[in-house]
Amino acid sequence: MNADERQDLVNHRITKAKDTLNEVEVLVQNSFLNNAVNRIYYACFYAVSALFIDRNINAKSHSGTKQMFGLHFVKTGLVSKEASDFYTIIFEQRHTGDYDDYVVFERNKVITFLEQAKNFISEIEVILLKHK
């Protein structure tokens, strides 16, 4: 993949992250709160994958992505502790909502997650802009 193709894919992933957050608002309005948490996680995952594409980092799983994110962006100080903590929380909450029985997220908590996800994606965009 050449530099232009890489940048196009990075831009695509960030757009996908933002579009996914727009889906979350519809899900929350219609009380599909577990699905909203799933989509919040994936919006953040798409943003992290944009960072990985930009830096030519590969991960083979969601857990691997979380670990590589910590290694390359959190430990190096490129990503704030708050963003790192949020990514860990939303990673765990998505897993809980998708796989555990009888889990129902509270609307206010999902709305908080949504706001944190917007901040998370904005922070990643800043990192991408600085790296150009």
N, CA, C and O atoms as a GROMACS GRO file, in nm:
protein
  528
    1MET      N    1   0.085  -0.117   0.000
    1MET     CA    2   0.000   0.000   0.000
    1MET      C    3   0.090   0.124   0.000
    1MET      O    4   0.180   0.136   0.084
    2ASN      N    5   0.066   0.213  -0.094
    2ASN     CA    6   0.147   0.335  -0.099
    2ASN      C    7   0.093   0.438   0.001
    2ASN      O    8  -0.010   0.417   0.065
    3ALA      N    9   0.164   0.549   0.013
    3ALA     CA   10   0.130   0.650   0.114
    3ALA      C   11  -0.009   0.710   0.092
    3ALA      O   12  -0.083   0.733   0.188
    4ASP      N   13  -0.046   0.735  -0.034
    4ASP     CA   14  -0.179   0.791  -0.062
    4ASP      C   15  -0.290   0.692  -0.028
    4ASP      O   16  -0.392   0.730   0.029
    5GLU      N   17  -0.268   0.567  -0.061
    5GLU     CA   18  -0.367   0.464  -0.029
    5GLU      C   19  -0.381   0.448   0.122
    5GLU      O   20  -0.491   0.433   0.175
    6ARG      N   21  -0.269   0.453   0.191
    6ARG     CA   22  -0.270   0.443   0.336
    6ARG      C   23  -0.349   0.559   0.397
    6ARG      O   24  -0.431   0.539   0.487
    7GLN      N   25  -0.324   0.680   0.348
    7GLN     CA   26  -0.395   0.796   0.400
    7GLN      C   27  -0.544   0.789   0.370
    7GLN      O   28  -0.627   0.826   0.454
    8ASP      N   29  -0.580   0.740   0.253
    8ASP     CA   30  -0.722   0.722   0.218
    8ASP      C   31  -0.788   0.624   0.315
    8ASP      O   32  -0.901   0.646   0.360
    9LEU      N   33  -0.718   0.516   0.347
    9LEU     CA   34  -0.775   0.417   0.439
    9LEU      C   35  -0.786   0.473   0.580
    9LEU      O   36  -0.883   0.446   0.650
   10VAL      N   37  -0.688   0.548   0.623
   10VAL     CA   38  -0.694   0.614   0.754
   10VAL      C   39  -0.817   0.706   0.759
   10VAL      O   40  -0.894   0.701   0.854
   11ASN      N   41  -0.834   0.787   0.657
   11ASN     CA   42  -0.949   0.878   0.651
   11ASN      C   43  -1.080   0.800   0.652
   11ASN      O   44  -1.176   0.839   0.718
   12HIS      N   45  -1.083   0.690   0.578
   12HIS     CA   46  -1.203   0.607   0.573
   12HIS      C   47  -1.238   0.553   0.711
   12HIS      O   48  -1.354   0.555   0.752
   13ARG      N   49  -1.138   0.505   0.783
   13ARG     CA   50  -1.164   0.449   0.916
   13ARG      C   51  -1.213   0.555   1.014
   13ARG      O   52  -1.300   0.528   1.097
   14ILE      N   53  -1.159   0.675   1.006
   14ILE     CA   54  -1.206   0.783   1.094
   14ILE      C   55  -1.350   0.820   1.058
   14ILE      O   56  -1.433   0.842   1.146
   15THR      N   57  -1.379   0.827   0.930
   15THR     CA   58  -1.516   0.855   0.888
   15THR      C   59  -1.610   0.746   0.937
   15THR      O   60  -1.720   0.774   0.984
   16LYS      N   61  -1.566   0.623   0.925
   16LYS     CA   62  -1.646   0.509   0.972
   16LYS      C   63  -1.670   0.519   1.123
   16LYS      O   64  -1.780   0.489   1.171
   17ALA      N   65  -1.569   0.560   1.198
   17ALA     CA   66  -1.583   0.578   1.343
   17ALA      C   67  -1.690   0.682   1.374
   17ALA      O   68  -1.776   0.661   1.459
   18LYS      N   69  -1.685   0.794   1.305
   18LYS     CA   70  -1.782   0.901   1.329
   18LYS      C   71  -1.922   0.861   1.285
   18LYS      O   72  -2.020   0.891   1.353
   19ASP      N   73  -1.932   0.793   1.172
   19ASP     CA   74  -2.063   0.746   1.125
   19ASP      C   75  -2.123   0.647   1.224
   19ASP      O   76  -2.244   0.647   1.248
   20THR      N   77  -2.040   0.565   1.281
   20THR     CA   78  -2.086   0.466   1.378
   20THR      C   79  -2.138   0.536   1.503
   20THR      O   80  -2.237   0.492   1.562
   21LEU      N   81  -2.074   0.644   1.544
   21LEU     CA   82  -2.126   0.721   1.659
   21LEU      C   83  -2.262   0.781   1.627
   21LEU      O   84  -2.348   0.790   1.715
   22ASN      N   85  -2.284   0.821   1.502
   22ASN     CA   86  -2.416   0.871   1.463
   22ASN      C   87  -2.522   0.761   1.475
   22ASN      O   88  -2.636   0.789   1.512
   23GLU      N   89  -2.485   0.637   1.445
   23GLU     CA   90  -2.576   0.524   1.464
   23GLU      C   91  -2.614   0.510   1.611
   23GLU      O   92  -2.729   0.479   1.643
   24VAL      N   93  -2.519   0.534   1.698
   24VAL     CA   94  -2.542   0.519   1.841
   24VAL      C   95  -2.654   0.611   1.887
   24VAL      O   96  -2.738   0.572   1.968
   25GLU      N   97  -2.655   0.732   1.838
   25GLU     CA   98  -2.760   0.825   1.879
   25GLU      C   99  -2.898   0.773   1.845
   25GLU      O  100  -2.991   0.788   1.923
   26VAL      N  101  -2.912   0.711   1.728
   26VAL     CA  102  -3.040   0.651   1.688
   26VAL      C  103  -3.073   0.533   1.778
   26VAL      O  104  -3.188   0.517   1.820
   27LEU      N  105  -2.975   0.452   1.809
   27LEU     CA  106  -2.998   0.337   1.896
   27LEU      C  107  -3.042   0.381   2.036
   27LEU      O  108  -3.132   0.322   2.094
   28VAL      N  109  -2.978   0.484   2.089
   28VAL     CA  110  -3.015   0.534   2.221
   28VAL      C  111  -3.157   0.590   2.219
   28VAL      O  112  -3.236   0.563   2.310
   29GLN      N  113  -3.189   0.666   2.117
   29GLN     CA  114  -3.325   0.723   2.106
   29GLN      C  115  -3.431   0.614   2.104
   29GLN      O  116  -3.543   0.636   2.150
   30ASN      N  117  -3.397   0.498   2.051
   30ASN     CA  118  -3.492   0.388   2.040
   30ASN      C  119  -3.472   0.281   2.147
   30ASN      O  120  -3.527   0.172   2.137
   31SER      N  121  -3.392   0.313   2.249
   31SER     CA  122  -3.369   0.227   2.366
   31SER      C  123  -3.303   0.093   2.334
   31SER      O  124  -3.325  -0.005   2.405
   32PHE      N  125  -3.222   0.089   2.229
   32PHE     CA  126  -3.141  -0.029   2.200
   32PHE      C  127  -3.003  -0.006   2.264
   32PHE      O  128  -2.903   0.015   2.194
   33LEU      N  129  -3.001  -0.011   2.395
   33LEU     CA  130  -2.884   0.034   2.470
   33LEU      C  131  -2.767  -0.062   2.462
   33LEU      O  132  -2.652  -0.019   2.455
   34ASN      N  133  -2.793  -0.192   2.464
   34ASN     CA  134  -2.683  -0.288   2.450
   34ASN      C  135  -2.620  -0.275   2.312
   34ASN      O  136  -2.498  -0.280   2.299
   35ASN      N  137  -2.702  -0.259   2.210
   35ASN     CA  138  -2.648  -0.240   2.075
   35ASN      C  139  -2.570  -0.109   2.066
   35ASN      O  140  -2.471  -0.100   1.995
   36ALA      N  141  -2.615  -0.009   2.138
   36ALA     CA  142  -2.545   0.120   2.139
   36ALA      C  143  -2.405   0.104   2.196
   36ALA      O  144  -2.309   0.161   2.142
   37VAL      N  145  -2.391   0.028   2.304
   37VAL     CA  146  -2.259   0.006   2.363
   37VAL      C  147  -2.170  -0.069   2.264
   37VAL      O  148  -2.052  -0.037   2.251
   38ASN      N  149  -2.225  -0.167   2.196
   38ASN     CA  150  -2.149  -0.238   2.094
   38ASN      C  151  -2.097  -0.142   1.988
   38ASN      O  152  -1.980  -0.148   1.952
   39ARG      N  153  -2.182  -0.055   1.940
   39ARG     CA  154  -2.143   0.038   1.834
   39ARG      C  155  -2.044   0.143   1.885
   39ARG      O  156  -1.957   0.187   1.811
   40ILE      N  157  -2.058   0.184   2.012
   40ILE     CA  158  -1.960   0.277   2.069
   40ILE      C  159  -1.822   0.212   2.068
   40ILE      O  160  -1.723   0.274   2.029
   41TYR      N  161  -1.816   0.087   2.112
   41TYR     CA  162  -1.688   0.017   2.110
   41TYR      C  163  -1.632   0.013   1.967
   41TYR      O  164  -1.515   0.045   1.945
   42TYR      N  165  -1.715  -0.025   1.872
   42TYR     CA  166  -1.665  -0.038   1.736
   42TYR      C  167  -1.622   0.097   1.677
   42TYR      O  168  -1.528   0.102   1.599
   43ALA      N  169  -1.689   0.204   1.713
   43ALA     CA  170  -1.645   0.335   1.667
   43ALA      C  171  -1.503   0.363   1.716
   43ALA      O  172  -1.418   0.411   1.641
   44CYS      N  173  -1.478   0.331   1.842
   44CYS     CA  174  -1.344   0.350   1.899
   44CYS      C  175  -1.244   0.255   1.835
   44CYS      O  176  -1.130   0.293   1.807
   45PHE      N  177  -1.285   0.133   1.811
   45PHE     CA  178  -1.199   0.034   1.745
   45PHE      C  179  -1.159   0.082   1.606
   45PHE      O  180  -1.043   0.068   1.567
   46TYR      N  181  -1.254   0.138   1.530
   46TYR     CA  182  -1.222   0.190   1.396
   46TYR      C  183  -1.120   0.303   1.405
   46TYR      O  184  -1.031   0.312   1.321
   47ALA      N  185  -1.134   0.389   1.505
   47ALA     CA  186  -1.038   0.498   1.522
   47ALA      C  187  -0.900   0.444   1.557
   47ALA      O  188  -0.799   0.491   1.503
   48VAL      N  189  -0.894   0.346   1.646
   48VAL     CA  190  -0.765   0.285   1.680
   48VAL      C  191  -0.705   0.218   1.557
   48VAL      O  192  -0.584   0.225   1.534
   49SER      N  193  -0.789   0.153   1.479
   49SER     CA  194  -0.737   0.088   1.358
   49SER      C  195  -0.681   0.191   1.260
   49SER      O  196  -0.587   0.162   1.186
   50ALA      N  197  -0.738   0.312   1.259
   50ALA     CA  198  -0.683   0.419   1.175
   50ALA      C  199  -0.541   0.453   1.221
   50ALA      O  200  -0.452   0.472   1.138
   51LEU      N  201  -0.521   0.460   1.352
   51LEU     CA  202  -0.386   0.484   1.406
   51LEU      C  203  -0.291   0.373   1.363
   51LEU      O  204  -0.177   0.399   1.323
   52PHE      N  205  -0.337   0.250   1.371
   52PHE     CA  206  -0.253   0.136   1.336
   52PHE      C  207  -0.216   0.141   1.188
   52PHE      O  208  -0.100   0.116   1.152
   53ILE      N  209  -0.310   0.173   1.104
   53ILE     CA  210  -0.283   0.183   0.960
   53ILE      C  211  -0.181   0.293   0.936
   53ILE      O  212  -0.086   0.276   0.859
   54ASP      N  213  -0.201   0.406   1.001
   54ASP     CA  214  -0.111   0.520   0.986
   54ASP      C  215   0.032   0.484   1.025
   54ASP      O  216   0.127   0.530   0.962
   55ARG      N  217   0.047   0.404   1.128
   55ARG     CA  218   0.180   0.369   1.182
   55ARG      C  219   0.228   0.231   1.136
   55ARG      O  220   0.334   0.185   1.178
   56ASN      N  221   0.149   0.166   1.049
   56ASN     CA  222   0.184   0.034   0.998
   56ASN      C  223   0.201  -0.069   1.111
   56ASN      O  224   0.299  -0.143   1.116
   57ILE      N  225   0.102  -0.070   1.201
   57ILE     CA  226   0.099  -0.164   1.313
   57ILE      C  227  -0.012  -0.265   1.284
   57ILE      O  228  -0.121  -0.228   1.240
   58ASN      N  229   0.016  -0.391   1.310
   58ASN     CA  230  -0.083  -0.497   1.287
   58ASN      C  231  -0.120  -0.564   1.417
   58ASN      O  232  -0.036  -0.587   1.504
   59ALA      N  233  -0.248  -0.596   1.429
   59ALA     CA  234  -0.297  -0.676   1.542
   59ALA      C  235  -0.394  -0.778   1.485
   59ALA      O  236  -0.465  -0.750   1.387
   60LYS      N  237  -0.398  -0.895   1.544
   60LYS     CA  238  -0.478  -1.004   1.489
   60LYS      C  239  -0.612  -1.025   1.558
   60LYS      O  240  -0.692  -1.107   1.513
   61SER      N  241  -0.638  -0.954   1.667
   61SER     CA  242  -0.762  -0.973   1.741
   61SER      C  243  -0.798  -0.842   1.812
   61SER      O  244  -0.720  -0.747   1.814
   62HIS      N  245  -0.916  -0.841   1.870
   62HIS     CA  246  -0.955  -0.722   1.947
   62HIS      C  247  -0.868  -0.709   2.072
   62HIS      O  248  -0.827  -0.599   2.108
   63SER      N  249  -0.838  -0.820   2.137
   63SER     CA  250  -0.749  -0.815   2.254
   63SER      C  251  -0.609  -0.771   2.213
   63SER      O  252  -0.545  -0.692   2.282
   64GLY      N  253  -0.564  -0.821   2.100
   64GLY     CA  254  -0.433  -0.780   2.048
   64GLY      C  255  -0.430  -0.633   2.014
   64GLY      O  256  -0.329  -0.565   2.036
   65THR      N  257  -0.540  -0.583   1.961
   65THR     CA  258  -0.549  -0.440   1.929
   65THR      C  259  -0.537  -0.358   2.057
   65THR      O  260  -0.466  -0.258   2.061
   66LYS      N  261  -0.608  -0.401   2.161
   66LYS     CA  262  -0.602  -0.330   2.289
   66LYS      C  263  -0.459  -0.331   2.344
   66LYS      O  264  -0.411  -0.229   2.393
   67GLN      N  265  -0.392  -0.445   2.336
   67GLN     CA  266  -0.256  -0.455   2.386
   67GLN      C  267  -0.159  -0.369   2.305
   67GLN      O  268  -0.075  -0.299   2.361
   68MET      N  269  -0.172  -0.374   2.174
   68MET     CA  270  -0.082  -0.295   2.087
   68MET      C  271  -0.109  -0.145   2.103
   68MET      O  272  -0.016  -0.064   2.095
   69PHE      N  273  -0.233  -0.109   2.126
   69PHE     CA  274  -0.269   0.030   2.152
   69PHE      C  275  -0.196   0.078   2.277
   69PHE      O  276  -0.137   0.186   2.278
   70GLY      N  277  -0.200  -0.004   2.382
   70GLY     CA  278  -0.131   0.031   2.506
   70GLY      C  279   0.019   0.044   2.485
   70GLY      O  280   0.081   0.137   2.535
   71LEU      N  281   0.076  -0.049   2.413
   71LEU     CA  282   0.220  -0.052   2.392
   71LEU      C  283   0.269   0.066   2.308
   71LEU      O  284   0.368   0.130   2.343
   72HIS      N  285   0.201   0.093   2.198
   72HIS     CA  286   0.250   0.193   2.103
   72HIS      C  287   0.199   0.335   2.127
   72HIS      O  288   0.260   0.432   2.081
   73PHE      N  289   0.088   0.349   2.198
   73PHE     CA  290   0.030   0.483   2.211
   73PHE      C  291   0.012   0.529   2.355
   73PHE      O  292   0.023   0.648   2.383
   74VAL      N  293  -0.016   0.437   2.445
   74VAL     CA  294  -0.036   0.476   2.585
   74VAL      C  295   0.098   0.484   2.657
   74VAL      O  296   0.129   0.585   2.720
   75LYS      N  297   0.177   0.379   2.650
   75LYS     CA  298   0.307   0.378   2.719
   75LYS      C  299   0.400   0.486   2.666
   75LYS      O  300   0.486   0.535   2.740
   76THR      N  301   0.384   0.524   2.540
   76THR     CA  302   0.469   0.629   2.483
   76THR      C  303   0.417   0.768   2.512
   76THR      O  304   0.483   0.867   2.479
   77GLY      N  305   0.300   0.779   2.575
   77GLY     CA  306   0.245   0.909   2.611
   77GLY      C  307   0.172   0.980   2.499
   77GLY      O  308   0.133   1.096   2.514
   78LEU      N  309   0.152   0.913   2.387
   78LEU     CA  310   0.079   0.976   2.276
   78LEU      C  311  -0.070   0.986   2.304
   78LEU      O  312  -0.138   1.074   2.251
   79VAL      N  313  -0.121   0.896   2.386
   79VAL     CA  314  -0.263   0.894   2.421
   79VAL      C  315  -0.274   0.917   2.572
   79VAL      O  316  -0.194   0.865   2.649
   80SER      N  317  -0.373   0.994   2.611
   80SER     CA  318  -0.392   1.025   2.752
   80SER      C  319  -0.436   0.901   2.831
   80SER      O  320  -0.490   0.806   2.775
   81LYS      N  321  -0.411   0.906   2.960
   81LYS     CA  322  -0.454   0.799   3.050
   81LYS      C  323  -0.606   0.787   3.047
   81LYS      O  324  -0.660   0.677   3.053
   82GLU      N  325  -0.675   0.901   3.039
   82GLU     CA  326  -0.821   0.898   3.036
   82GLU      C  327  -0.872   0.823   2.912
   82GLU      O  328  -0.965   0.743   2.922
   83ALA      N  329  -0.811   0.849   2.799
   83ALA     CA  330  -0.851   0.780   2.676
   83ALA      C  331  -0.821   0.631   2.687
   83ALA      O  332  -0.903   0.548   2.648
   84SER      N  333  -0.706   0.598   2.740
   84SER     CA  334  -0.669   0.458   2.759
   84SER      C  335  -0.768   0.387   2.851
   84SER      O  336  -0.815   0.278   2.821
   85ASP      N  337  -0.797   0.450   2.962
   85ASP     CA  338  -0.892   0.392   3.059
   85ASP      C  339  -1.029   0.372   2.994
   85ASP      O  340  -1.093   0.269   3.014
   86PHE      N  341  -1.073   0.471   2.919
   86PHE     CA  342  -1.203   0.459   2.853
   86PHE      C  343  -1.203   0.343   2.753
   86PHE      O  344  -1.299   0.266   2.748
   87TYR      N  345  -1.097   0.330   2.675
   87TYR     CA  346  -1.093   0.221   2.576
   87TYR      C  347  -1.100   0.085   2.645
   87TYR      O  348  -1.166  -0.007   2.596
   88THR      N  349  -1.034   0.072   2.757
   88THR     CA  350  -1.042  -0.053   2.834
   88THR      C  351  -1.183  -0.077   2.884
   88THR      O  352  -1.235  -0.189   2.875
   89ILE      N  353  -1.246   0.026   2.936
   89ILE     CA  354  -1.383   0.012   2.988
   89ILE      C  355  -1.479  -0.025   2.878
   89ILE      O  356  -1.560  -0.117   2.894
   90ILE      N  357  -1.474   0.044   2.765
   90ILE     CA  358  -1.572   0.018   2.659
   90ILE      C  359  -1.545  -0.117   2.595
   90ILE      O  360  -1.638  -0.184   2.550
   91PHE      N  361  -1.419  -0.159   2.590
   91PHE     CA  362  -1.384  -0.294   2.543
   91PHE      C  363  -1.453  -0.398   2.631
   91PHE      O  364  -1.515  -0.492   2.579
   92GLU      N  365  -1.443  -0.383   2.762
   92GLU     CA  366  -1.503  -0.477   2.856
   92GLU      C  367  -1.655  -0.471   2.854
   92GLU      O  368  -1.722  -0.575   2.860
   93GLN      N  369  -1.709  -0.351   2.846
   93GLN     CA  370  -1.855  -0.336   2.846
   93GLN      C  371  -1.917  -0.395   2.720
   93GLN      O  372  -2.024  -0.455   2.725
   94ARG      N  373  -1.851  -0.377   2.606
   94ARG     CA  374  -1.901  -0.437   2.481
   94ARG      C  375  -1.905  -0.588   2.495
   94ARG      O  376  -2.002  -0.652   2.455
   95HIS      N  377  -1.801  -0.644   2.549
   95HIS     CA  378  -1.795  -0.789   2.568
   95HIS      C  379  -1.906  -0.835   2.661
   95HIS      O  380  -1.974  -0.934   2.634
   96THR      N  381  -1.925  -0.765   2.770
   96THR     CA  382  -2.031  -0.797   2.866
   96THR      C  383  -2.168  -0.790   2.799
   96THR      O  384  -2.248  -0.882   2.812
   97GLY      N  385  -2.195  -0.682   2.729
   97GLY     CA  386  -2.324  -0.664   2.665
   97GLY      C  387  -2.352  -0.765   2.555
   97GLY      O  388  -2.466  -0.805   2.534
   98ASP      N  389  -2.248  -0.806   2.486
   98ASP     CA  390  -2.265  -0.901   2.376
   98ASP      C  391  -2.279  -1.045   2.423
   98ASP      O  392  -2.350  -1.124   2.360
   99TYR      N  393  -2.211  -1.082   2.531
   99TYR     CA  394  -2.200  -1.223   2.566
   99TYR      C  395  -2.261  -1.265   2.699
   99TYR      O  396  -2.288  -1.384   2.719
  100ASP      N  397  -2.284  -1.171   2.789
  100ASP     CA  398  -2.343  -1.209   2.918
  100ASP      C  399  -2.495  -1.197   2.912
  100ASP      O  400  -2.549  -1.106   2.851
  101ASP      N  401  -2.561  -1.291   2.976
  101ASP     CA  402  -2.708  -1.289   2.980
  101ASP      C  403  -2.758  -1.186   3.080
  101ASP      O  404  -2.693  -1.155   3.180
  102TYR      N  405  -2.874  -1.134   3.050
  102TYR     CA  406  -2.947  -1.044   3.139
  102TYR      C  407  -2.879  -0.910   3.166
  102TYR      O  408  -2.909  -0.844   3.265
  103VAL      N  409  -2.789  -0.871   3.081
  103VAL     CA  410  -2.724  -0.741   3.097
  103VAL      C  411  -2.806  -0.636   3.023
  103VAL      O  412  -2.836  -0.651   2.905
  104VAL      N  413  -2.840  -0.531   3.094
  104VAL     CA  414  -2.912  -0.419   3.034
  104VAL      C  415  -2.842  -0.292   3.081
  104VAL      O  416  -2.834  -0.265   3.201
  105PHE      N  417  -2.792  -0.216   2.987
  105PHE     CA  418  -2.722  -0.092   3.021
  105PHE      C  419  -2.821   0.019   3.051
  105PHE      O  420  -2.929   0.025   2.992
  106GLU      N  421  -2.784   0.106   3.143
  106GLU     CA  422  -2.867   0.223   3.176
  106GLU      C  423  -2.844   0.333   3.073
  106GLU      O  424  -2.731   0.356   3.030
  107ARG      N  425  -2.951   0.400   3.036
  107ARG     CA  426  -2.948   0.505   2.934
  107ARG      C  427  -2.842   0.612   2.966
  107ARG      O  428  -2.764   0.649   2.879
  108ASN      N  429  -2.839   0.660   3.090
  108ASN     CA  430  -2.743   0.766   3.127
  108ASN      C  431  -2.599   0.719   3.114
  108ASN      O  432  -2.512   0.797   3.075
  109LYS      N  433  -2.574   0.593   3.145
  109LYS     CA  434  -2.439   0.539   3.132
  109LYS      C  435  -2.399   0.532   2.985
  109LYS      O  436  -2.286   0.563   2.950
  110VAL      N  437  -2.492   0.491   2.900
  110VAL     CA  438  -2.464   0.482   2.756
  110VAL      C  439  -2.438   0.621   2.700
  110VAL      O  440  -2.349   0.638   2.616
  111ILE      N  441  -2.513   0.718   2.743
  111ILE     CA  442  -2.493   0.856   2.696
  111ILE      C  443  -2.355   0.906   2.741
  111ILE      O  444  -2.287   0.976   2.666
  112THR      N  445  -2.315   0.871   2.862
  112THR     CA  446  -2.180   0.906   2.910
  112THR      C  447  -2.074   0.839   2.823
  112THR      O  448  -1.977   0.903   2.783
  113PHE      N  449  -2.093   0.711   2.794
  113PHE     CA  450  -2.000   0.640   2.705
  113PHE      C  451  -1.991   0.708   2.569
  113PHE      O  452  -1.882   0.720   2.512
  114LEU      N  453  -2.103   0.751   2.518
  114LEU     CA  454  -2.106   0.817   2.387
  114LEU      C  455  -2.022   0.945   2.390
  114LEU      O  456  -1.944   0.969   2.297
  115GLU      N  457  -2.037   1.025   2.492
  115GLU     CA  458  -1.958   1.148   2.503
  115GLU      C  459  -1.809   1.117   2.517
  115GLU      O  460  -1.725   1.184   2.458
  116GLN      N  461  -1.778   1.015   2.596
  116GLN     CA  462  -1.638   0.975   2.610
  116GLN      C  463  -1.582   0.925   2.478
  116GLN      O  464  -1.465   0.951   2.446
  117ALA      N  465  -1.662   0.854   2.401
  117ALA     CA  466  -1.618   0.804   2.270
  117ALA      C  467  -1.589   0.920   2.175
  117ALA      O  468  -1.493   0.915   2.099
  118LYS      N  469  -1.672   1.022   2.179
  118LYS     CA  470  -1.648   1.139   2.093
  118LYS      C  471  -1.513   1.202   2.129
  118LYS      O  472  -1.437   1.240   2.041
  119ASN      N  473  -1.485   1.214   2.258
  119ASN     CA  474  -1.357   1.269   2.302
  119ASN      C  475  -1.241   1.178   2.262
  119ASN      O  476  -1.136   1.225   2.219
  120PHE      N  477  -1.261   1.049   2.275
  120PHE     CA  478  -1.159   0.950   2.238
  120PHE      C  479  -1.123   0.964   2.091
  120PHE      O  480  -1.005   0.969   2.055
  121ILE      N  481  -1.223   0.968   2.006
  121ILE     CA  482  -1.200   0.977   1.862
  121ILE      C  483  -1.135   1.111   1.826
  121ILE      O  484  -1.049   1.116   1.739
  122SER      N  485  -1.176   1.218   1.892
  122SER     CA  486  -1.113   1.348   1.869
  122SER      C  487  -0.966   1.346   1.906
  122SER      O  488  -0.883   1.402   1.835
  123GLU      N  489  -0.934   1.280   2.016
  123GLU     CA  490  -0.794   1.270   2.058
  123GLU      C  491  -0.712   1.193   1.954
  123GLU      O  492  -0.599   1.230   1.924
  124ILE      N  493  -0.769   1.090   1.900
  124ILE     CA  494  -0.700   1.012   1.797
  124ILE      C  495  -0.681   1.096   1.670
  124ILE      O  496  -0.576   1.089   1.606
  125GLU      N  497  -0.782   1.173   1.634
  125GLU     CA  498  -0.768   1.260   1.517
  125GLU      C  499  -0.653   1.358   1.534
  125GLU      O  500  -0.579   1.384   1.438
  126VAL      N  501  -0.637   1.412   1.652
  126VAL     CA  502  -0.526   1.506   1.679
  126VAL      C  503  -0.392   1.434   1.661
  126VAL      O  504  -0.300   1.490   1.601
  127ILE      N  505  -0.382   1.314   1.711
  127ILE     CA  506  -0.258   1.236   1.695
  127ILE      C  507  -0.229   1.214   1.546
  127ILE      O  508  -0.115   1.227   1.502
  128LEU      N  509  -0.332   1.179   1.472
  128LEU     CA  510  -0.313   1.156   1.327
  128LEU      C  511  -0.270   1.282   1.256
  128LEU      O  512  -0.184   1.277   1.168
  129LEU      N  513  -0.328   1.396   1.293
  129LEU     CA  514  -0.290   1.523   1.229
  129LEU      C  515  -0.147   1.561   1.261
  129LEU      O  516  -0.076   1.614   1.175
  130LYS      N  517  -0.104   1.535   1.383
  130LYS     CA  518   0.033   1.568   1.422
  130LYS      C  519   0.135   1.480   1.350
  130LYS      O  520   0.250   1.520   1.332
  131HIS      N  521   0.093   1.363   1.309
  131HIS     CA  522   0.185   1.267   1.248
  131HIS      C  523   0.204   1.292   1.097
  131HIS      O  524   0.294   1.235   1.036
  132LYS      N  525   0.119   1.374   1.039
  132LYS     CA  526   0.128   1.399   0.894
  132LYS      C  527   0.258   1.465   0.856
  132LYS      O  528   0.281   1.493   0.738
   0.00000   0.00000   0.00000
